Amino acid sequence: MSTPSGSALREVYRIDWLPGTDILHGTCHCGAEHTDQDPVEMWEWMLAHPEGHQPRGTVS
């Protein structure tokens, strides 16, 4: 994958609200997923990468 000169690849964090609930569903740039009701705890989980993360397709 090529990027324009001087630009860096950025990590993408995605948080979706599940309509009709108080649940947030987060997907980290590594593919790990997490659900939580507290937005602060959701961001703490994401930003603690890789601690607490289990990327999709891996077995512990």
N, C-alpha and C positions, 0 to 999 in steps of 0.2 A: 504494500500500500504506500502510495506516495503522498506527501503533504506539501503544501506550498512552502517555499523557503522561509525560514524563521518561525514557523508555527510548530507547536508541539501537539501531540495527541493528548486529548483530555479524557479523564475518567468521567464516566457518566453514571450518575446515581438517579434512580427513578423511584418516586413514591406515588402510589395511586391510592385514592380514597375509595373504599368499597361502598357505593351508594346504599343508603338504607341502614348503614351500620356505623359504628364508631371505630371501625377497623381500618388501619393503614397497611398497605402491602408494599414493601420495599424490595427493590432489586439492585444489588450492588454491581459495580462495573465488572466484578469477577464472575457474576452470574448467580451468586448466593442470594437466597430470598429469605425474608423475615416479615412477620406480621406483628403489629403492636397497636395499642390504642393511644399511646402517648407519643406525640410527635417528637418531643425532646429525646426520649429513649430510642426512637427509630433513628434519628440522626446520630446519636452516640454509637449505636450499633454499626451504622455505615462507616462512620469516621474512625472506628477502632480497627479497621481492616489491617491485617487479616485475622486478628483475634476474634473468635466467636463465629468466623465464617466457614462455611463448608460449600465450596463451589459445586454447582450442579454436576452430576456425573461422577463424583468422587465418593469413596466409601471410607469411613474412618475405622 
